[in-house]
Amino acid sequence: MISIKSFQIGEKEIIIATLFDKKIQGITFSFDGEQFLQERINALVGYLATRGVKVNLEERDSQLSALVYKILIGEIRNEDGLEYLSFEGTTPFEKKVYETLTKKVKRGEVITYGELAKMLRSSPRAIGGAMKRNPYPIIVPCHRVVASNNIGNYTPKREYKRFLLEIEGVKTWTS
């Protein structure tokens, strides 16, 4: 099923789509309206299909999008959202990366790809790949992972990463 809800963050509207069955299968969002959200939903569904995750796009009312929003604005801790994630289609390595990031890097903090790689005895490139494939943005705060010399990349848009860090109070990588 899918739940789509719209929320305000200051003067910006965010539309959050949550794909779910018993637990969350994937999350996507847009600061750029419904058409862009639909493009992101299509991309997420396509990605999940490549990982063997079957989703039902029947719209259902759910509090899961509100949960994602509450995590985004800091009412609920990211790590408290982990129990709602299915981790369907993720590799054991990706699940370990997502859980470690979510538990260790708190709101208002950032970590470099290299630092997270060292923590997990991996490589920065492998961490970057896991971040790019993260089907649970916001709950798994991939926006908090930055390059050693700049803000780093972010799907779908780098300005989304900058905004997410700013609302968490991070200034170092947003100027």
N, C-alpha and C positions, 0 to 999 in steps of 0.2 A: 504494500500500500504506500501511498504518498500523502504527506501532510505539507501544505504550503501556507505559511503565515507571514504577514508583514509587520514590521516593528520600526520604531523610530529610535535613532541614536543621534541626539542633538538635532541637527537640521537634515540629516541623511535618513533615507528609508532603506532598510535592509529587508529583502524577501528571502526567507529561509525555507528550503525544501528538504524534507527528511524522508528518505526511503526506509521502510521498515516492514518486518514480518513480526516475529516475536521480539526482536531487538532491532536496533538501527543497523541497516545495511549500508547506508551512505548518506552523506550530507552535502548539499551545495547551497550557494547563496549568491545574491546579486545586490549591488548598490546601484545598478544601471537598468532597473526595470524588469518587467515580466518577459519581454522577448529575450533578453540576455539570459535570464534565469532558465528559460526553456532550452536554450542552447547548452547551458551547463548541465541541466537534467539529462538531456540527450547524450552528452559526453560521458556523464557518470554512469548511466544505464549501459552504454556501450562498453565502457571500461569494466564494469562489474560482470557483464556477460563474458568478456574474455577470461575472467577469473572463475567462471562457472557459477556465478551468483545469479539466480533467477529472481527478478523483481516483478511485482504486480503494481501497475501504475494507477490503480483505482484510488481516487481521492477518498481519504478517511480523515475524520477529525481526530486529532491526537495532540497531546501536550508535549510531544517530543521536540517540535520546532521551538516551542516556548522554553524548553529545557536548554536547547542550544543557545537561544538568546540570553537566558539568565547566566549561562557560563560566559558568554561574550561580554556581558556588562559587569561581571564579577560577583553576581549574587550567589552563584554556586561555583565551587572549585572545579577546575578541569578534571582532576583525578576522580571526583565524585561522579563524573559522567561516564567513566570507563565501563562501569557495570551495565550500561545501556547499549554498548556496542556489540555487534555479533562477531566481528572479526572474520566473517565469511570471506573467503577468497584471498585473505592475506597469508603471506608465508610466515613461518615461525620467526624468521629474522625481522620482517616488517612488524609483526606483533610486538616483538621485544623492543624494537626501536620506538614504536608508538607508546607503549606503556612506560618505558624509561623516560622519554621526553615529557610525557604528561605528568609523571610523578615527580620528576627532578627539577624541571624548569618552570618556576612559578610565574604567575601574572606579574608583569612589570619587569621581567628578566629576559635576557636573550642568551643564546649559546651559539658558538660557531659550529659549522659542519665538522670541523676538525676536532673540537673539544668533545662533541657528542660521539664522534667516531672513536676517539681515544677511550672514552668511558665504556664503550661497547666492544672494544678491541676489533674495530672494523676500519674502513677507509672513508674519508670525506665523500668520495664519489658514491659509495654505496648508501651513505646516509642521504645524500641529495636525491638519489633515485627513490628511496623509500618516502622521502618528503613529497616528491613529485606525484607518487602513486597514492598518497594518503586519501582514503575515501571518507575520512571523518574530520574535515577541517573545522576549526574552532574548538571542538572537544579535544582532539589531538592537535595541539597548538604548533603546527608546522611553521606558522608565521614567526615564531620565536627563534627559529634557526636562521642564522645569518652567515654571510661569508666573512672571512677575516678582515677584508678591506672595504666591504660595502654591504648593503642590505641583502643582497642575494636575490635569487629569483623567487617567483611565486605564481602558482596557477590559481586563478585565471589572469590576474593583473598585478603587477608590482605595486601599483598605487593602493590596491586593497591591502597588501601586506603592511605598507606604511601606515594606513589608516588604523588597521587592527592594533599595531604596536602603539600608535599615538593614544588610542582610547585606553590602553593599558598603562599609559604613563611613561612609555619608553621614549627617550629623546635622542639617545646616542646614535641610533642607526636610522633616524627618520629625517635628519636635517640635510 
